[in-house]
Amino acid sequence: MQSEPLPRCRFRDLGLTPGVLPPGKLNAITDVSGVQVGHFTLVEGDDIRTGATAILPHGGNLFQEKVPAGLAVGNGFGKMMGSTQIIELGEIETPIVLTNTLSVSRAADAILDWTLSRSGNETISSINAVVGETNDGWLNNIRARKLQAEHARAAIENAAEGDVREGALGAGAGTIAFGWKGGIGSSSRKLPEAFGGYTLGALVQSNFGGVLQMTGIPVGQALGQYYLKDALETGSADGSIMIILATDAPLSDRNLSRLARRAFAGLARTGAAMSDGSGDYSIAFSTVENLRRGRSLAHFELQNMQMSPLFEAAIEATEEAIYNSLCMATTTSGYHGTIHALPLDRVRALLTD
C-alpha cells in the first residue's frame, strides 16, 4: 500500500540540523528584534502566479532613521534597484521589496508612495527605493504585468514581527528552484554569548538552478533532476536569488558588505550553479539603534577580527533558508504548466538513510 505524501514542513522537521550554530526562537529573519516581513500574493486565473514580499528593518520612520547596510553581487544578471546608493552611502532608507522582474517599477512606486506618506517626510524630494527581483515567467504570465503598486504597498503595510510565512507566496508565488517549486524561505542563527550573543536572520526568494544538495547529500542527483542532466538535453541553471540578511550586531557598512558576501557560501552549499543568466544578490543590514544614520549618539562597532562567527551564521542561515523555501513550497500550476514541490518523503529517506 502506497503511503500518503509527507505534509509540507520546514527542513529541520525532516530530521537534520544544518550547521553548528543554534537558530533563534522562530528560526526566521524576525528573530532579529524589530524586523518585519509582509507578503502580498497575486493569483488570478490559470496564468498569474506572482506577488511581493516586503522586509522592514524596523518599525519606525526608515527614511529619518536609515540603517547601515551592505550589498554583494554573486552574478549580476538582475534588475536590483537602489544598489548603487547602498554601495556609495552604505545605508538603506526604505523597506526592501522583492517581486518579479517586470514589476520592479511598480514596487518602487509603492515604496515612494508609502515613504512620502510617513509623518516627518513632508519635505523630502529624493528617495532611494530598494527593490530586488527574480523572474517568475514560467509559472506567471509576467508580460501581463498584473502586479500593481497597491499590491506591493499591501505587502509593506502587512509587514509584522513574528512568524514568517514561507513557500509559494508573496514574491515566491511563481518561482522555481532546482526544477522544483521554490519560494520564500527564512532562517536564523544565534551566536554564543562568548561572541556577543548576536542574532542573524536570513530571508530568501529562491528562483535558480543547479544540482541540489542538502547538508552535503546529493538530493538532485538521487532524485534524477538537476542541471546538465542527460548532456544538456534537460535542466536549466538560469534564474536568480535575492538574499536578505539582518543582524543586531553593531556593524559598519563595510563589514555588512563583507557579511553579505558570505551568504553566497551558503548558496553554494545548496548546489547552486550561479550561471550566466542568474541574478544573485545579497543585502545585509544592522538594526542597532545607535548606528542609524542621522543620530549623533556615541556607538561602537565590531572589529574585523570579531566578524568570523557572524560569517558562519550568514552561511548557515542562508543555506537553511533556501532549504525552507523548497520544503514549504507546494506544487503549483500556472502559465506554462505545473511545477511540482520537492518530494519530502523521498528527501527524508535520503537524508536519514
C-alpha positions in Angstrom: 0.0 0.0 0.0 1.4 3.4 -1.0 1.9 5.8 1.9 0.5 9.3 1.9 2.9 12.1 0.8 4.7 13.8 3.7 3.0 17.1 4.6 4.9 20.3 3.8 7.2 21.1 6.7 10.4 23.1 7.4 13.8 21.4 6.7 14.5 20.7 10.4 11.3 18.7 10.7 12.9 16.2 8.3 15.4 15.2 10.9 18.6 17.1 10.1 20.0 20.4 11.6 22.3 22.2 9.1 25.3 23.9 10.6 26.7 24.1 14.1 25.1 27.3 15.4 21.6 27.2 17.0 18.7 29.0 15.4 16.7 31.7 17.1 13.3 31.1 18.6 11.4 31.4 15.3 14.3 30.3 13.1 13.5 33.3 10.9 14.8 36.7 10.0 12.3 38.2 12.5 14.3 36.7 15.3 16.3 40.0 14.9 14.2 42.3 17.1 12.2 44.9 15.2 12.5 43.3 11.7 9.1 43.0 10.0 8.1 40.9 7.0 4.9 41.1 4.9 3.6 39.4 1.7 1.0 40.0 -1.0 0.2 37.1 -3.2 -1.5 37.6 -6.6 -3.1 34.5 -8.1 -5.6 35.0 -11.0 -7.0 32.5 -13.5 -4.6 30.0 -15.0 -1.6 32.2 -15.6 -1.0 34.8 -12.9 1.2 33.5 -10.1 3.2 36.3 -8.6 3.4 38.8 -5.7 5.6 40.9 -3.5 7.4 40.5 -0.2 8.5 43.4 2.0 11.2 43.4 4.6 11.3 46.4 7.0 14.5 46.8 9.1 12.5 48.5 11.9 9.0 49.8 12.6 9.9 53.5 12.7 10.5 56.1 10.1 13.1 54.4 7.9 13.9 57.5 5.9 14.7 59.5 9.0 16.4 56.6 10.7 18.4 54.9 8.0 20.1 51.7 8.8 23.7 50.8 7.8 23.8 48.3 5.0 26.0 46.5 2.6 25.4 44.7 -0.7 27.2 41.9 -2.6 26.6 40.6 -6.1 27.4 37.0 -7.0 26.3 37.2 -10.6 24.8 40.5 -11.8 22.2 39.4 -14.3 19.4 41.3 -12.5 17.5 44.5 -12.1 18.4 45.3 -8.5 17.0 48.9 -7.9 18.8 51.1 -5.4 22.0 49.2 -5.4 24.5 52.0 -6.2 23.4 54.2 -3.3 23.7 51.2 -0.9 27.3 50.8 -2.2 28.1 54.5 -2.2 26.5 55.6 1.1 26.2 52.2 3.0 22.7 52.7 4.1 19.0 51.8 3.5 16.2 54.3 3.9 13.1 52.4 2.7 11.5 49.0 3.0 13.2 46.3 0.9 10.6 44.9 -1.6 11.1 41.7 -3.5 8.9 41.0 -6.6 9.1 39.8 -10.2 11.4 41.2 -12.9 8.9 43.3 -14.7 7.2 44.7 -11.6 10.3 46.4 -10.2 8.9 49.9 -11.2 5.5 49.1 -9.6 7.2 48.1 -6.3 9.3 51.3 -6.4 6.1 53.3 -6.8 4.7 51.6 -3.8 7.8 52.4 -1.7 7.8 56.0 -2.9 4.1 56.5 -2.0 4.5 54.8 1.3 7.6 56.7 2.3 6.2 60.1 1.2 3.1 59.5 3.3 5.0 59.0 6.5 4.8 61.7 9.2 8.0 63.7 9.2 8.8 63.2 5.5 6.7 66.1 4.2 9.7 67.9 2.7 11.8 65.1 1.2 12.3 65.1 -2.6 14.8 62.2 -3.1 14.2 58.6 -2.0 16.4 55.5 -2.8 13.8 52.8 -3.1 15.3 49.3 -2.7 13.7 46.6 -4.9 15.0 43.1 -5.7 13.6 40.7 -8.2 13.6 37.3 -9.8 11.9 36.2 -13.0 8.8 34.1 -12.4 7.8 34.0 -16.1 7.4 30.2 -16.4 4.5 29.9 -13.9 3.5 33.5 -14.2 2.4 35.5 -17.3 5.0 38.1 -16.5 4.3 40.2 -19.6 0.8 40.8 -18.5 2.3 42.9 -15.6 -0.7 42.4 -13.4 1.1 43.3 -10.2 0.3 46.9 -9.3 1.8 49.4 -6.9 -1.1 49.0 -4.5 -0.3 45.3 -4.3 3.3 45.9 -3.4 2.2 48.6 -0.9 -0.1 46.0 0.7 3.0 43.8 1.3 4.6 46.8 3.1 1.6 47.5 5.2 1.1 43.8 6.0 4.6 43.6 7.4 4.8 42.4 11.0 7.1 40.8 13.5 6.7 37.2 14.5 6.4 34.1 12.4 7.4 34.4 8.7 5.2 32.6 6.2 7.2 30.6 3.7 6.8 28.8 0.4 4.8 29.7 -2.7 3.5 33.1 -1.6 4.4 36.7 -2.0 7.4 37.3 -4.2 7.9 33.5 -4.3 4.4 32.6 -5.6 5.8 31.8 -9.1 9.4 31.0 -8.5 11.3 27.7 -9.3 14.4 26.3 -7.7 16.4 23.3 -8.9 13.4 22.4 -11.1 11.1 22.1 -8.1 8.8 24.8 -6.7 10.8 27.5 -5.0 9.6 30.5 -3.0 10.2 32.4 0.2 12.3 30.8 3.0 13.8 32.1 6.2 16.2 31.0 9.0 18.3 32.5 11.8 21.3 31.8 13.9 22.2 32.9 17.5 25.8 33.4 18.4 27.1 32.1 21.8 27.4 34.8 24.5 31.2 34.5 24.2 30.9 36.0 20.8 28.4 38.7 21.8 25.2 36.7 21.7 24.1 38.4 18.5 21.3 37.2 16.2 21.5 37.0 12.4 18.5 36.2 10.2 18.1 35.4 6.5 15.2 35.6 4.1 15.5 34.3 0.5 13.5 34.5 -2.7 14.7 31.3 -4.4 14.4 31.0 -8.2 17.6 29.4 -9.5 19.1 26.1 -10.8 21.9 23.8 -10.2 22.4 20.4 -8.6 20.5 20.3 -5.3 22.5 19.3 -2.2 21.0 19.2 1.3 23.6 19.1 4.1 26.0 17.7 1.5 23.7 14.9 0.3 23.3 14.9 -3.5 19.5 15.1 -3.4 19.1 16.4 -7.0 21.2 13.6 -8.5 19.4 10.9 -6.4 16.0 12.2 -7.5 17.1 12.5 -11.1 16.5 16.2 -11.5 19.5 18.6 -12.0 21.3 21.0 -14.3 23.4 19.3 -17.1 21.5 16.0 -16.8 21.5 14.0 -20.0 24.3 16.0 -21.6 22.5 19.4 -21.5 19.3 18.0 -23.0 17.3 18.8 -19.9 17.7 21.0 -16.9 18.4 24.7 -16.5 20.5 26.6 -14.1 19.4 30.1 -15.1 17.3 32.0 -12.6 18.0 34.3 -9.6 18.1 34.6 -5.9 17.6 37.5 -3.5 19.1 37.1 -0.1 18.4 39.5 2.8 20.4 39.3 6.0 19.5 41.2 9.2 21.5 41.3 12.4 21.5 43.1 15.7 25.3 43.1 15.7 26.9 46.6 15.6 28.5 46.5 12.2 29.8 49.2 9.8 28.5 49.3 6.3 31.9 47.9 5.2 31.6 44.9 7.4 28.0 44.5 6.4 29.2 44.2 2.8 31.7 41.6 3.9 28.8 39.8 5.7 26.6 39.9 2.6 29.3 38.2 0.5 29.4 35.2 2.9 25.7 34.5 2.0 27.0 33.1 -1.3 28.9 30.4 0.5 25.6 29.3 1.9 24.1 29.5 -1.6 26.9 27.3 -2.9 26.3 24.7 -0.2 22.9 24.0 -1.7 24.4 23.2 -5.1 23.5 26.5 -6.9 25.2 26.9 -10.3 25.3 30.7 -10.2 25.1 30.6 -14.0 25.4 33.3 -16.6 21.7 34.1 -16.6 21.4 34.2 -12.8 21.0 37.4 -10.7 22.4 36.6 -7.3 22.2 39.5 -4.8 22.7 39.7 -1.1 21.8 42.7 1.1 22.8 42.9 4.8 21.7 45.5 7.3 22.1 46.1 11.1 19.2 47.1 13.3 21.3 48.6 16.1 19.6 51.9 17.0 22.8 53.8 17.8 24.1 53.1 14.3 21.1 54.5 12.5 22.1 57.4 10.2 21.1 60.8 11.4 21.9 60.1 15.0 24.9 61.6 16.7 24.9 59.2 19.6 28.2 57.6 20.6 28.5 54.0 19.4 30.9 51.2 18.9 31.3 48.7 16.0 32.7 45.2 16.0 36.3 44.9 14.9 37.3 42.9 11.8 38.6 40.1 13.9 35.2 39.7 15.5 33.4 39.0 12.3 34.1 35.3 11.7 31.3 33.9 13.9 28.9 36.2 12.1 30.2 35.0 8.7 29.5 31.4 9.8 26.0 32.5 10.9 25.3 34.1 7.5 26.4 30.9 5.6 24.3 28.6 7.7 21.2 30.8 7.8 21.2 31.3 4.1 21.6 27.6 3.4 18.7 26.7 5.7 16.5 29.5 4.4 16.9 28.0 0.9 16.0 24.6 2.1 12.9 26.0 3.9 11.8 27.7 0.7 11.8 24.4 -1.1 10.3 22.3 1.8 7.4 24.7 2.4 6.5 25.4 -1.3 3.6 23.5 -2.7 3.0 22.1 -6.2 1.8 25.0 -8.4 0.2 25.1 -11.8 0.5 28.2 -13.9 1.2 29.8 -17.2 3.3 27.1 -18.9 2.3 24.1 -16.8 2.9 22.6 -13.4 6.0 22.7 -11.2 6.0 20.0 -8.5 7.0 20.5 -4.9 10.1 18.8 -3.7 9.0 15.3 -2.6 9.7 15.4 1.1 9.1 11.8 1.8 11.8 10.8 -0.7 14.1 13.6 0.6 13.7 12.4 4.2 14.5 8.9 3.2 17.8 10.1 1.6 18.7 12.4 4.5 18.1 9.8 7.2 19.3 6.7 5.4 
